Structures are given as structure tokens and as C-alpha cells.
Amino acid sequence: MGFVVPQRVGFNEPITLKSGAQLPGFELVFETYGQLNASGSNAVLVCHALSGGHHVAGMYADNPKNIGWWDNLVGPGKPLDTNKFFVVGVNNLGGCYGTTGPLSLNPETGKRYGADFPMVTVEDWVAAHARLADHLGIDTWAAVMGGSLGGMQALEWSLQFPDRIRHAMVIASAPKLSAQNIAFNEVARQAIISDPEFHGGHYAERGVIPTNGLRLARMVGHITYLSDSQMGDKFGRQLCHGEHRFSYDADFEIESYLRYQGDKFAGFFDANTYLITTKALDYFDPAFAYNDDLAAALARAKASFFVASFSTDWRFSPSRSREIVFALMKNRHRVAYAEIDCDAGHDSFLLDDTHYHAVLRAYLENIKV
Amino acid sequence: MGFVVPQRVGFNEPITLKSGAQLPGFELVFETYGQLNASGSNAVLVCHALSGGHHVAGMYADNPKNIGWWDNLVGPGKPLDTNKFFVVGVNNLGGCYGTTGPLSLNPETGKRYGADFPMVTVEDWVAAHARLADHLGIDTWAAVMGGSLGGMQALEWSLQFPDRIRHAMVIASAPKLSAQNIAFNEVARQAIISDPEFHGGHYAERGVIPTNGLRLARMVGHITYLSDSQMGDKFGRQLCHGEHRFSYDADFEIESYLRYQGDKFAGFFDANTYLITTKALDYFDPAFAYNDDLAAALARAKASFFVASFSTDWRFSPSRSREIVFALMKNRHRVAYAEIDCDAGHDSFLLDDTHYHAVLRAYLENIKV
């Protein structure tokens, strides 16, 4: 994709969130790849997952090592081909990469929002991104796509704006979290909230970071992103020093790896954003207002659907994707479903697995623009 | 089993641990149920798992609600029938229920050991319990049994003292931890160690407890003890207050349950014991000295084996038990294996599932005393 430049747009109209809270306005940071055609029919919105952002593809001139998180998918000649599509990546409201969020200044106080930033939901993100679509002159997305939490946003687009999305591509996702999913999120949240440096969410004003909590949150999250078998193949019981050292230093490579991932994450991600995002995951449940009847909830969708899952994903297993597929089929909606054999667990959706990319390419090639 | 009374025995001979560290002596707290017969042929040792102890069955006169953790299994007429067997429950070295451990006074300093208590291994526990067998006049156990970490001890007995154990009963266990198992233990340890109240393991001397860390450790551990399906059936997405509250109070019942379990655990368990015990789990690997050849490692065993696993146990799945079974079969050792359909995940081994107790009863009835 070459060098790309993030853009920023401000919206001054207040937005009322699902919680009832209101923001007086907000800014979104986004990137675009490819060219919007004259009829505006070739736009694809890529929605990010928990820790992702607007930097989907390409690299930055001042930091060529910072490559977009879905760069293997998006670019000229790639499955999401920017010779054909105009691709938009956007950082969600409540994020920590420039979009208005807990680290932004609260216009009412002149201080950072911190814990006063309201909770946002998948529905709120879609509402906010609709304003971005308006701003970019996109009446209808050719497709909205994403993995994990990004897939939930694609699904929500098909429900909140049935006439503004032609294809919803829901990958490695679920129609709602299970009790176990919520449980892992809750451990992560409690790790952050119980860190003494959290200060009730107002750590930034004090110039500190709840590093330990963020680190633990990432460590436990990371375990759920990888498959048991992949972790076994990659790390197994390999020792850092060839022997058991009978200390609490890392004995096994997997310990060292998790600590590294935790430390790295705590160095760049915002704790309040982590909390908000896990709550958005927990709350997402389009069938909630339909007496738990997912088919009834999805009845109003008009998009065509592409749903994909991965065999070793135990965070959002294939059976969770099949729930979506069956609910769509009950409505006689158009749906293509791919269950990909891949060893990499939940994170498979980020990889360029041959079969996975082949079905994505085939589906995207068949979208008319 | 009625009222029982814990007993205590001290050993003044020093014990050299696998780490090379030495304890000048130690005390074990234990309980017994039933009567040792004249030939000493009817003794069964029950080994506990991570947070268990010597209180296997019965209740205490001063606290009748404190019922042993395997009371459904052990007693007159129960599968481990105390009319036939003399059953011994013992609290492991390094524990926090009275056996010498981090909360004990270090004779060298007159202060609590805390972080100075040496790491102990499954091998060390078996060596310590062999002294208890000597003390009780038990030359050979009719059986050594346990679930999870307790099953590892039963397996280790068959290797360290092949002539002192006739039956090894290894339930819901594994021949070694997987990378994922170690990963979860490491998150729990880091939660404890990074708690500012941990004070490098010397919290007791300061009169404080790393409550937050222990609480998080238990929360993440607890998730791995339950099956996804059982958690779904029991909690699903049930709300505490019938609505999403957009706060970090518990929204979902599963959050409230995990917090309760974490708080309860932090109120009675010792953090250093938790650390030591998870390391003992991580280190256990009888095949390590045999070039990862489990069959070679188990060759020296002379016991008959009973191995059982549970269909929904994802901590130590049935495939982990089958590794043990296959390694035993390669040696043409006697082995009975039961794979039990039970919805309760790893914790199934503690329950009185009908089929599970029936096979245990059948196996134990066939042990000659």
C-alpha cells in the first residue's frame, strides 16, 4: 500500500450514546486507501477489533516499521483490492489513537476525560461512522467488514442502516459474548481497576499509568487469542535457560512471551479504552430486544453476508458463527459461510492463510461496484 | 463420615528438596478415616489439588459446615468405603492449612518464612508423604489417589516408590502441563507478584495480604475449572439488575460470581502457597529426564492404574489422560481408563456424578485388602 497518512474529521453536532450520555461533538481519525469512484459505489469500511485502530494498511513515512494491521489483505492486487475498492479504516470513539476518547480533553473541564468518558457501544460506533460516511460522500458501503469486535460492527451496520450496506463481512465473530467470554473480560477489567495506579480512571491527570493492570489484562486476553495447539507447537514446554530455576523469573518460553506481550501493550494502550471496549463487547447482543431470538433480530437486514470462522478459535468458535448463519438462513437472507482450518486460533483472522484469503478474494471479486 | 479431628506430626530429619534447598524438618497436618487393618494393607492416600488440603471428609465439631472436599466419595458405604479402607488426607508441604509452609516460622530467623520458603515439587510432596506413611506404619498403600494436581502425586508415587503403592488412581490429570496451562498459571502468579501488597513475598511479616492479586488469580483459575457449556447453562448472559447499567459494577451474574469466588479465596488462601503450588504444577514432567518419552518414564512403575477424565474438562482434557494411558499400555502395565461424560469441566472430579462414582466404586471394590 506504500506510505499512507491518517486524516482527522470533527463533528460538532452532539451525539447521544446508547447509555443516554451525550458527547458535545467528536473527532474521528481515519485512513483511506484507493480512490472513491464517481458513483460512490466502491467504498469498503474496515472495522477494527479490541486493540486495533485506523491504521489498516500501508506504512508511515516517518515510521516505515509501523505497518497496518490488515496490510496483508488490503492493497493493490490484494484480496481487498484497492485498484477496485476505496477502503476506509477508522479508529472507534473511545479509542486511544487520536479519535475522541478518554485521553482527549473534556471541553467542560479542560482536563482529560479519563473515567468521565462515557461508555460507548457497538451501536454508537456504527452511528459515529455513519457520520464519517456522510462526510466522505458515501451513501452506501459496498461492504463493511471486520474480524472479532470488527465483525460485530459489520453485523450492526446491517441492522442499524440496512440501506447503507450492500455486504456485511463478519469474520471470527459472534452474535453475543458467552458467559466465558464475559468472564475473561471481567478478569481483565478487575486487573486494571484494582491496580492502585488506576485512581478510579483518572490516572492520566496524575501522570501515571496502571501498567500492571494493563499488562495482566493483555496477558489473559492473549491466551484466548491463540489456540492451545498453536501455543503448544510454538512454545510447548521450552525452557528459557534449559533448566528449571526454582524462581519466579520466567522458566518457560511461554511465560517470557506473555510478559513481553503484556509489557509492550501496557506501553501504548490506554486502560480506560480497554475497559470501555470490553464493555462494548459484553453488551453487544442484537437479539436482546428480541427475546433472544437472533433470527427475529436479523430480519430487518438487507445486506448480503459473508461469515467466516476458524477451526481452532475457542474465543469465538465456529459454532458461534453458525448461530449467525442459521439466523440469516431462517430469514432467507443471502449468506456465504466459510469455516477455515487454521491452527492460529482467534488471531487467524489477521493472518494470510491461503484458503482464508482465497475465499475473501473470491467473495470480494464478486462484489459489483 | 461424622466428626473428624486433624492430626499433626513433626519430622526432625532434614529434607532436601528437588531444588537443592533443605528444610531442617517439617510438620504435616493430616486426617484419617476408618481403621488401619492389622496387616496395614488397606491404606489409601488421598492427595489434594491446588487449593485443597487434608480435610478430605467429615466435619469439625466446632464448625459442622466445614465439610471435607471429597466427602461425597469417602465414608462408610461410599465409593471409597471407610468400612474397608483406612483413608489418609494430608496437607502438602508449602501449604497454608497448618503443614509447614510460607506462613510457618522459619527457625533460623524466628519470623515467618514468606518468600524464603523454598519451592517444593510433586516429587518433594511424595517424599514427605512417605515419611507420613512410615509414621503411620503403612509399608504399602493399597492405593494413592487424587484429582488434578492430586493425580500427579498418585502418578509420582508409582515412580518414586514403585513397591509402596499397589494402585495409582489418576483423575482429571495430565502427565505435564501444556503451554496454555502454564500460561494461565503465569497470569495468576503475575497478578500476585505485581500486587503492591505482595512486598516480594514478605507481606505476612508486615501484616498485609496481596488481596487483589490473589483475587485475580482465583478468578482466572476459576474460569479454567468450569466448562464453557456449564458456565453458559448456569449463568449465560443473566443480568444482575435486569438491564445494562453502563458502569463497572457487575452487570452480568457471571461477573458477580467470579468476584465472589475471588474475594472468598483471597480471604483464606496464602499467596506464597499459591505461587509455590502453581510452580509445582508447571515443573511436573516425569518424561523430562527421559527425552520426553513418557512410556520410558513410566516403565519402572509397578502399580495398577485407574485413570479417569471428563468430557468437558478443557484444563486437562481427556486427551491428556489418554497420553498417560497409552504410555502405560506401551509398558504393558495394568490400566483401567474411564472417560466420563460430565458437563462440569475440570471440577467434575469433585462431584458425585453417577457414572463417575460408579466406576470409582467398582474399581475400589476390586482392590484386595
HADDOCK unambig.tbl for C-alpha pairs under 7 A between the chains (distance, minus, plus):
assign (segid A and resid 19 and name CA) (segid B and resid 246 and name CA) 6.28 0.50 0.50
assign (segid A and resid 119 and name CA) (segid B and resid 246 and name CA) 6.32 0.50 0.50
assign (segid A and resid 178 and name CA) (segid B and resid 232 and name CA) 6.56 0.50 0.50
assign (segid A and resid 178 and name CA) (segid B and resid 236 and name CA) 6.39 0.50 0.50
assign (segid A and resid 178 and name CA) (segid B and resid 237 and name CA) 6.90 0.50 0.50
assign (segid A and resid 179 and name CA) (segid B and resid 231 and name CA) 6.01 0.50 0.50
assign (segid A and resid 179 and name CA) (segid B and resid 232 and name CA) 5.49 0.50 0.50
assign (segid A and resid 179 and name CA) (segid B and resid 235 and name CA) 6.40 0.50 0.50
assign (segid A and resid 179 and name CA) (segid B and resid 236 and name CA) 4.99 0.50 0.50
assign (segid A and resid 179 and name CA) (segid B and resid 237 and name CA) 5.99 0.50 0.50
assign (segid A and resid 179 and name CA) (segid B and resid 254 and name CA) 6.32 0.50 0.50
assign (segid A and resid 180 and name CA) (segid B and resid 228 and name CA) 5.85 0.50 0.50
assign (segid A and resid 180 and name CA) (segid B and resid 231 and name CA) 6.56 0.50 0.50
assign (segid A and resid 183 and name CA) (segid B and resid 254 and name CA) 6.40 0.50 0.50
assign (segid A and resid 183 and name CA) (segid B and resid 255 and name CA) 6.21 0.50 0.50
assign (segid A and resid 186 and name CA) (segid B and resid 255 and name CA) 6.23 0.50 0.50
assign (segid A and resid 187 and name CA) (segid B and resid 216 and name CA) 6.53 0.50 0.50
assign (segid A and resid 187 and name CA) (segid B and resid 219 and name CA) 6.50 0.50 0.50
assign (segid A and resid 187 and name CA) (segid B and resid 220 and name CA) 6.45 0.50 0.50
assign (segid A and resid 191 and name CA) (segid B and resid 216 and name CA) 6.72 0.50 0.50
assign (segid A and resid 194 and name CA) (segid B and resid 212 and name CA) 6.52 0.50 0.50
assign (segid A and resid 212 and name CA) (segid B and resid 194 and name CA) 6.51 0.50 0.50
assign (segid A and resid 216 and name CA) (segid B and resid 187 and name CA) 6.53 0.50 0.50
assign (segid A and resid 216 and name CA) (segid B and resid 191 and name CA) 6.72 0.50 0.50
assign (segid A and resid 219 and name CA) (segid B and resid 187 and name CA) 6.50 0.50 0.50
assign (segid A and resid 220 and name CA) (segid B and resid 187 and name CA) 6.45 0.50 0.50
assign (segid A and resid 228 and name CA) (segid B and resid 180 and name CA) 5.84 0.50 0.50
assign (segid A and resid 231 and name CA) (segid B and resid 179 and name CA) 6.00 0.50 0.50
assign (segid A and resid 231 and name CA) (segid B and resid 180 and name CA) 6.56 0.50 0.50
assign (segid A and resid 232 and name CA) (segid B and resid 178 and name CA) 6.55 0.50 0.50
assign (segid A and resid 232 and name CA) (segid B and resid 179 and name CA) 5.48 0.50 0.50
assign (segid A and resid 235 and name CA) (segid B and resid 179 and name CA) 6.41 0.50 0.50
assign (segid A and resid 236 and name CA) (segid B and resid 178 and name CA) 6.38 0.50 0.50
assign (segid A and resid 236 and name CA) (segid B and resid 179 and name CA) 4.98 0.50 0.50
assign (segid A and resid 237 and name CA) (segid B and resid 178 and name CA) 6.90 0.50 0.50
assign (segid A and resid 237 and name CA) (segid B and resid 179 and name CA) 5.99 0.50 0.50
assign (segid A and resid 246 and name CA) (segid B and resid 19 and name CA) 6.26 0.50 0.50
assign (segid A and resid 246 and name CA) (segid B and resid 119 and name CA) 6.31 0.50 0.50
assign (segid A and resid 254 and name CA) (segid B and resid 179 and name CA) 6.31 0.50 0.50
assign (segid A and resid 254 and name CA) (segid B and resid 183 and name CA) 6.41 0.50 0.50
assign (segid A and resid 255 and name CA) (segid B and resid 183 and name CA) 6.22 0.50 0.50
assign (segid A and resid 255 and name CA) (segid B and resid 186 and name CA) 6.26 0.50 0.50
